[in-house]
Amino acid sequence: MTKKNEDNLTLSLQKLESIVNWFESQEEVDVEEGLKKIREGAELIQSSRKRFKEVENEFEEIRNVLEKE
């Protein structure tokens, strides 16, 4: 995994944690702001799933190469 992709995943996880913390800290959630946070979280989850799938494929490729040796 490249440093850039690693940073992107780390940043995405940090942003998701920040969103969760925001919700937990609210006594009364502003519906509009909450909706923005949910949208942002959904986008982060989608991009992270895509990257995790790419990483899984990279591991499979490496495993296949090692098994052939």
C-alpha positions as semicolon CSV with decimal commas, in nm:
position;residue;x (nm);y (nm);z (nm)
1;M;0,000;0,000;0,000
2;T;0,140;0,337;-0,089
3;K;0,192;0,603;0,175
4;K;-0,076;0,820;0,007
5;N;-0,339;0,543;0,024
6;E;-0,241;0,462;0,381
7;D;-0,278;0,828;0,471
8;N;-0,617;0,840;0,299
9;L;-0,745;0,543;0,496
10;T;-0,609;0,683;0,819
11;L;-0,761;1,021;0,748
12;S;-1,096;0,863;0,658
13;L;-1,103;0,668;0,983
14;Q;-1,014;0,980;1,179
15;K;-1,292;1,175;1,009
16;L;-1,542;0,897;1,082
17;E;-1,436;0,897;1,445
18;S;-1,482;1,273;1,452
19;I;-1,835;1,238;1,317
20;V;-1,921;0,976;1,579
21;N;-1,779;1,197;1,851
22;W;-1,983;1,492;1,724
23;F;-2,306;1,292;1,749
24;E;-2,215;1,163;2,095
25;S;-2,142;1,513;2,220
26;Q;-2,475;1,661;2,111
27;E;-2,754;1,694;2,362
28;E;-2,992;1,789;2,083
29;V;-2,879;1,716;1,730
30;D;-2,929;1,985;1,467
31;V;-3,110;1,782;1,201
32;E;-2,956;1,966;0,906
33;E;-2,604;1,944;1,046
34;G;-2,663;1,580;1,139
35;L;-2,771;1,503;0,784
36;K;-2,452;1,664;0,648
37;K;-2,245;1,453;0,886
38;I;-2,428;1,135;0,786
39;R;-2,371;1,208;0,416
40;E;-2,003;1,274;0,480
41;G;-1,977;0,951;0,681
42;A;-2,147;0,750;0,408
43;E;-1,905;0,886;0,147
44;L;-1,608;0,805;0,369
45;I;-1,737;0,451;0,424
46;Q;-1,787;0,396;0,051
47;S;-1,437;0,517;-0,039
48;S;-1,282;0,316;0,246
49;R;-1,464;-0,003;0,139
50;K;-1,334;0,046;-0,213
51;R;-0,978;0,092;-0,092
52;F;-1,001;-0,204;0,146
53;K;-1,118;-0,419;-0,146
54;E;-0,817;-0,301;-0,347
55;V;-0,588;-0,390;-0,057
56;E;-0,749;-0,733;-0,030
57;N;-0,684;-0,790;-0,401
58;E;-0,321;-0,683;-0,359
59;F;-0,278;-0,933;-0,075
60;E;-0,430;-1,207;-0,291
61;E;-0,188;-1,126;-0,572
62;I;0,108;-1,137;-0,335
63;R;-0,012;-1,463;-0,184
64;N;-0,048;-1,617;-0,529
65;V;0,304;-1,512;-0,623
66;L;0,445;-1,657;-0,302
67;E;0,257;-1,984;-0,347
68;K;0,409;-2,027;-0,693
69;E;0,763;-2,007;-0,556
